[in-house]
Amino acid sequence: MGFGIGPLLAVALAGLVGLALAVVLAIQVLIGGGGARELFREKADLMVELVSRQVREHLDPASAQLDYIARVLPADGPDDGSERVSDLLTGALAGVTAIQALAYIPVDGIATFVNRTEAGAEVMHIDARNDPSLLQGIADAQNREGGWWGELFFTRRYDGPVVNRRQALRRDGKLVGVIGAVVLLGELSRVIDESTATEYGGHPFVLRGRDHVLAHRRLAGHFPGLTPAKPLPGLAEVDDPVLTQIWTAKRSAPFLGRLSATSHAADVNGVPYLYLYRTMPEFGDPPWYVGAYFRVDDIAGGLRTATLAGVAGLAVLAISVIVAILLARKLAAPTRSFARAAAELADLDFSKAQPLPPSRIRELDEQARAFNRLLGALRWFESYVPKGLVRRLAREAPPESAERELTIMFTDIAGFTTLTQDMPPTRVAEMLNAHFAQVIRAVEASGGTVDKFLGDGAMAFWGAPDNLPGHARAALECAADIAASMANTGLRVRIGVHTGRVVVGNVGTTGRLNYTIIGDAVNATQRIEQLGKDFMKPGDACCVLASSDTFDAAGKPQGWIAQGEFSLRGRDSGVSIYRHVPDHGAGR
């Protein structure tokens, strides 16, 4: 004797719903908080690394230029006359904008100084034999090899603090002179304030020792009160109460676990803040502290969300089990009718599927009406989506992933955070939807596939799932169409296009598949798009860059200009880049 369908459905639905929600709830409670912590740890380490990298990128060119001068000066013979030395220093100064001045001080002779001015360069010659400070510089270099960072001081010429790099110049092991470079530190404040580290919610800083501020958003312009006797402001003078408290009342932040950077928390006016920093002793004594700070509440938000999700999950679990038992008893009679209708939908033959009849039971009647609305929507859907493609993806086994040559495109809205920071969320969504609609139309019209949206950007590719022999040219024409559509939209968009071999196919599990592409070419495309930051001018509505691989595969169309070879992060060899010029009507 079999079981009745009503009790069986009640037990089955209640058990399955309860089990599924219990598993999801357990995962959320056990790893939800840990995932939030791990995400922040990665973001925090990356933020400190970004600030440290900005500092090195600002100062390392001075070291590299002095290395070059040190190699050239002995070969040219610095004793041949100051004019040749002046020309060499002037050319070196022009090559690195971060350097404000260069100097060559011979052991016994005329020192040459080249200072950057608004008009170009100013050359000065001073007899080193009669200048105590220059003689002291020679004495400091006697027992040194290579380069080192010298003292930090205030100069009235640049109305701000500077740091100098020095390097001993030797010939056959004998000291013949010292070369030096001066770097203005106010520019470093602008660099870190405009760096991508601020997008993570942090406030970057650089301290010299524990008491003086070397780089901060307040130091990006003129800072009053600095003198040769006081080249840097103290912590309390930069009008940043959070940074002022960095060394006071500090406590650990155990919820973060281990970080590569040093971290501690402190309360400022009752609000907890987290400080992340690392030392950079290579720039002299006292060491530099490079890092950022931000509110602890911004970190703990993810942990609170995980806790609330756990509580809500318990409530949903209890309610779902009760509702499943009650409703299952009412589903016995119409179950077969619903199953037959669902089977017809599963065959994707919407024309044969019949609407469900109404029911006197309110819940079942609502189910029938909802099903009938779904059927009507699917019939309209069938008018827009090719039936054969949908059936092939739904009935056949997922195609195996394969390596193919495709053309990939990344788009991104420049300055999106600044553009939308004062907009209401609904306006931001409307703006993005309108922009993505333009992108989708252009991609699909050229035979491409929109893979995904990445915040305010999109990723698309050509050449799959169906073969497209001219996928490179189609992608360039699509990029040109998008660029043309950006006029009068108020948006500024960067586009990167690259052709390469990737793995394409269904990625995921039977419960959730995503037809997508993976491979190094994808990363290269995104980095080409990022190069647009260096090419876009304030008035440009769009900047379209393509690799030489795409340009050549497309038959070298008109309307594209070579920009040179660039290094992409993660690649050993450079990539030749072409830029689209709208006036030439590329690909039209």
N, C-alpha and C positions, 0 to 999 in steps of 0.2 A: 504494500500500500504506500503510495507516494505522499510527499508532503504537499500541503496546500501552498499555492503561489503567494498568497498574502503573507502568512507567517514567514515563508522562506525569504521573500523580498525584504520583510522587516528586519530579519536577522542579518541577511547579507548586506543590505544598504547600511544599517547601523554599524555593523562590524567593519566594513570597508571604509566608510567615512571616518569612523573613530580611529582606525589604524592609520589611515593616511594623514589625518590631522595631527595625531600623536607623534608620528615620525617627523613631520614638518616642524611641529612645536619643539621637539627635542633638539633637532638640528639648530633651530633658531636660538634656543636658550643656550646650548652648549657652545656653538661656534659663532653666533651672531656678534656677541661682544668682542670675542677674539678677533673676528674679521675686521671690526671697526678699529680695534687697536692696531692691528697689523697694517691696515691701510694708512692710518695716520703715521705710524712709525716710518713707513716708506716715504710718505710725503714730507715728513720732518727732515729725514736724512737728505732727501733730494733738495729741499729748500736750502739747507746749510751748504750743500755741495754747490748749488747754483751761485750763492753769494761768494763762496771761496773762489769759484771759477772766474767770476766777474773780476775779483781783485787781481787774480793772477793774469788774466787777459789784459788788464789795464797796465800792469807793471812789467810783465815779462818782455814786451817789445823793447823796453829800454835795455834789458840785459842782452837780448839778441843783437841789438844794433851796436852795442859796445863790443860784443864778440867780433862782429864784422869789422868794425873800425880797428880793433886790435890786430886783426889779420892783415889788413890793408896798409896800415901806417908803417910797420917795419919794412914791408916790401917796397913802398913808395919812397921810403927814406924821410922821416919827419924832420931831419936836419937840413933838408934841401931848401927850406924857406917856408915862411908862414903862409904864403899865398896858396900853395898846394894843400896845406892842412886846412885852411879856411874853406876852400872849395869842397874838400871831402866832408868836413863837418856840416857845411851848409846843405849838401846833398843828402846826408844822413838825416838831418833834422827834418827835411821836407818829406822823407819817406815814412816817418812815424809821427802822427799827429799828437800822440799822448806826450811826447817829449817836448818840454818847453825850452831847454837849453842844452848845449853840448860844449865840452871843454877838453882841450889837450894841454897838459902842463908838463913840459919837459923838465928833466932833472936840472939842467943848466941852460937856460935860454928864455925865449919869449913864449909866454902862454897865450893860447888862442881861445877866445870865447865866442860862441855863436848863439844869440838869443832870438827866439821867435817873436816877431812883432806883427802888427796888423798889416804892415806894408810888405812883410816878407821875412827877412832875417837881418839882424844887426851883428856885425863882427867887431870884436874888440881884441886888442893885443896888450898884454901886461908883462912887464919884466918879472919873471918868477923869482929871480935872485934877490929882489928888493921887497918882496911881499911876504910877511910872516905867515899869513894864513896859507898861502900857496906852498911855502916851504914846509909847513906842518903837514899838508896833504901829501907831499913827497915822502916825508918821514914816516907817515902812517902806512905807506905802501911798501916800505922796505922789506918787511917780513911777511908780505902777503903774496899769494899766488891767485891769479884769476880775478873774479869780481866779487864785490860785497856791497851791501846796502849801507850807506853812511847815515849821518845824523838827519833828523827831521828838523826843519827850521822855517821861520816865517820870512817872506821876502816882500818888500814893499813894491817891487817891480810888478809882481802879479797879485798883490793885495791878498795873499793867502798863504797857507802852509804848503810846503813842498817837501819831497823826499828825493834824495840823490842816490844814484848808483855809480859806483867807482870800479875801476879795473886797472890793475897794475900792467904796464906795458914793458915787456922785457925783450931783450935781444941778446941771444947767446947766453941766457941765464942772468944777464945784468939788467937792473932796472934803468930804463931810459926815460920813463915818464909815467904819467897817470892820465887816464881819460875818464870823463864823468858825464852823467846825464841827469837832468833835473826833471821831475815829473810833478805836475800840479795836482794836489790832492782834492781840490774842490771838484774837479772833473770826476774823480772816483765816487764822490757822493751822488752825482747825477747818474752815474752808471748803475750803481746798486739800487737807487730809487726807481729807475726805469726798467730794472731787470724783471724777468718772468717769475722770480721768487715771490714778488708781491702778489701775484695771482693766487698763491696758496693761502692767502689770508695773513701772512706774517709781515713784520716790520723789520727789515734788515738793518744791520749796523756793523761798524768796525771800530773797535776800541784799541787805543795804544796803551798797553798796560791796563790796570784796573780803574784808572781815574780819569782818563782823557778820551774824548770822542774824536776819532780820526775821519770817519765817514758816516753820514746820516742825512736824512732828507732835509734837515734844517741847514746843513752845510753845503747844499748844492749851489747856493748863490753866495752873495757877500754876507759874512758873519761879522758883526761888529765886535770891537774890543780886542782883536787879536794883534799881537805885537811880536817883535823878535824875541822878547823875553817871555812871551806867552803865545806860542805858535798854535796851540790847540785849546778848545774850550773844555772845561771840566764837565763831568756828568750832569751836574745840577744846572748848567748854563744853557743846555740845548732845548729847554722847555719841553722835555719829554719825561713826565713823572714815572712812567713805567720803566724806562731805561735807567732812570736815576736809582731805582730800587733793585737793580740786578744783583748786587752783592749783599743786600740786607735781608734778614729774616728768610733765608732760602731754606727750602725743604725739598725732599725728593718727590718724584712723580712715579710711584710704583706701578700704576696702571699702564704705563707705556712699555715696561720691560726694557730690554737692552737696545741702546741706540749707538750708532757709530760716533755721533756727536755727544759732547757733554751737555747735560740737561739738569735743570732744577726749576722749582716753582717758587713763587713769592706772591704774597697778597699786597695789592696796591689799592688803597681806599676800599678795602673789603672785597675786591674783585681778584680772583686768582689768575695769575699769568704764568706761562711756561717760557723759559729761556733756553734756547738751543745755540751752542757755539762750539768752535774749535780754535785752537791756537795756531798761529802761523809764525813760528820763531825765525824763519828765514829772512824776515824783513828787519831784523835788528833787535836790540834790547832797549826797552822792555818789549816782550812779544806782543803781536797783534791778536786780538780776539775777534773772530769773524762769525757772525751768526744772525739770528732773528728771534723775535718774541711774538707771542699771540695769546689770546684768552684761552684759559683752560676749558671754559664752557663750550668753545667751538670744537674741542676734542671730545668732551664728554657727551656731546649731543648724540653721537652714534651709539654710545653705550646706553644712554637712557632710552633711545629708540628701541634697542634690542630688548631691554627689560619690559617696556610697554608692549612690545610685540608679543612677548611671552605671556603676559597677563591677558592680552586680547585673544591670543591663541587658545588659552584655557577656556575662555568664555565661548569662543566659536566652537571648540570641540564639544562642550556640553550641549550647546544649543543644536549643533548639527546632528548629534546622535539622537536627541529627542525628536527633532523634526523628521529625521530619516525613518524612525520607527512609526511615527504617526502617518506620514504620507505613504509609506510603503503599503499600508493596509488598504489604501484607497486606489492603488495603482494596478490591482490584479486584473480587473475587467478589461480596461483599454490597453493593457500592455502589448497584447498581440498586434492590435491595429497600429499602435505606435511603432512596434518593431518592424512591421512590414513597410510602413512609410519610411522609416529610417533606412531600411535596407535599400529601398529605391533611391534615396538620396546618396547612399554610399556608392551606388553605381554611377552617380553623376549624370543620370538621365532625368533631368528635372521636368521634361515634358510629360513623362509617364507617371511621375509621382502624383498621387492624389491627396487633396487636402483632408485633414482629419475632421470627422463630424463633430458637432458641438456636444457637450456633456452637461448633464444637470448638476454635476459636482463642480463647484466653483473653481477649485484648483485645477481639475482636469480640463475644464472649459478654457481656463487661461492658458494651460499648456497647449491645447489644441489651437487656440488663436495665435499664440506665439509661434508654434510650428508653422502654421499657415502663413504668417508674416515672413518667417524665415524662407519658406518655399518661394514666396513671391519675390523676395530680395535675391534669392539665388537664381531665379529665372532672369531677372535683370542683369545679375552678375554674369550670366552665361552670354549675354549680348555683348559684353565688353571684353571678356577673356576668352581666347581660343579654346574651345572645348577639347580638341585633341591634345593640346599641351597639358591642360589640367588633368585629363584622364591618364596620360602617360606618367605624370608625376605621382598621381594618386594610386594607380593600379600596379605599375611595374615596380620591381625592386629598385631601391635607390641606386643610381649609377655610381660606379666605382670612381674614386678620385683619380685624376690623371694629370700628368704634367703637360702644359701647353704654353705656347707663346700668346700672350694677350697684351692689350694696351689698357693701362690703368689711369684713372684720373682722380685727384683729390681736389676738393674746393674748401675754402675757409673764408669766413667774413673777418676782415681786418678790423681790429679795434672793437670787437663785439662787446667786450665787457664795459668799456667806456661808453659806447653808444647806448647801451641798454640799462645802465646803472640807475637812471632816474625814471625809467619806463615802468608802468604797471605790467604785471605778468601777462595779462590778456593781450596787451599791445605787442609785447615781445613775441608771444605765440603767433599772433596774426602776421607780424613781419616775417617770421621764420617760415610760416606756411606759404606765404606768397612767394618768398625766395625759392623754397624747395620745389614749389610747383613749376617755376621757370626752369630749374635744373632738371627735373624729371621730364618735362616736355622735350627739352633739348636732347637728353640722353636717349630716351625711347625713340625719338624721331630719327636718330642716327643709328639705330640698331643696337644700342648699348643696354646694359643692365645696371640698375641702381642697386648696389650691394647693401649699403647701410647709411644712416645718418649719424654723424659724430658730433654731438652738440650743435654748433652752428655751421658745421661742415658736412660734406657728403663724399661718398666713395662710390665710383662706378667703374665698370670695365666693359671691354668690347672683345668679341671673339668667342664667347661662350654664353649660354649652352650651345647655341648653333654656331657653326663655323662662319666667320666673316672675313673673307680674304683681305679686304681693305680696312681692317679694324684700326690701324694706326691713323690713316687719313680721316676715317669717320670720327675718331676721338678728337683730332685737331679741329675738324669742322664744328663739332659739338662745343668745344672749348671757346672757339671764336663766336659762336652763336650766344653762349652764355655771357661772354664779355660784352657783346653788343646790347644784350638785354639789361645790363646793369646801369645804362645811362638813365639819369633822372630818377633812380630808385632811392638815392640817399645812402646806399651801401657801397662799401669798397671790398672787393673780393679778390683773393689770390687763388690761382688754379695751377696745379702741377700735373704734367702728363708724362708717362714713361712706358716703354715697351720692354717686356722681358718675360722670362719663363717663370711660371707659377704652378702651384698645384691647385686645380679647380675641381669642384664637386661638392657633394653633400657632406657637411661636417656636423657631427652631433650624434644623437641616438635616435632610436625609432620614436621616442616620445617628443623629440624636438630636433628637427633638421634645419640646417641653414645652407642654402646653396651659395657658396662663397669661394674666395681665393685666398691662398696663403703663400708666403715666400718672400725672399729678399727684395724682389722687384716692388712689392707693396710698400715696404719700408722706404725704399729709394724714392718712390713716387711722392710719398708724404714729405720727405726731406727736400725734394725739389720744390714742392709747393711752399715750404717754409722759407726757401731762398727768396721768395717774392718779397719778404720783409726788407731785403736790401735793395730791391729794384723799384718798389712802389714810391712814387712821388705823392705829395699831399693832394694834388688835384686828380690823380688817377682813380677811375672807378673800378678798374680791373687790371690785374697783372697776370698774364698767362705765360708760363714757362714750360718748355718741353725738352726732354733729353735728345741727344743726337740719335739715339736708337730709334725713337719715334719719328724724328724728323726724316731720317734716312728711309725708314720703312714706309713712310707716307709719300715717298717720291720727291722729297725736298720741295714742298710747296712754296709758293710766293707768300710774302707777308710775314716772314719769320727772319729775325736777325740774330746772328751768332753773338753770344755774350761772353764767350771764353770758357775755360775749363775750371770746374769747382770741385772741391773735396766734399764728399758726403760722409757724415759720421757713420762708422761701421764698414767703410769701403776703403780698400788700399789704394785703388787707382781713382783718378779724377773723372768727372763726367762733364762732357761738353753740353752747354745749355744754350737753347734758342728762345728768344722772346717774341711773342706775337705783336705785330704792329697793326692796329685796326685800320689805319689809313690805306693799307695795301690790300685789304679785303682778303686775308688768307683763307685759302680753302674754298673760295666761292666760285 
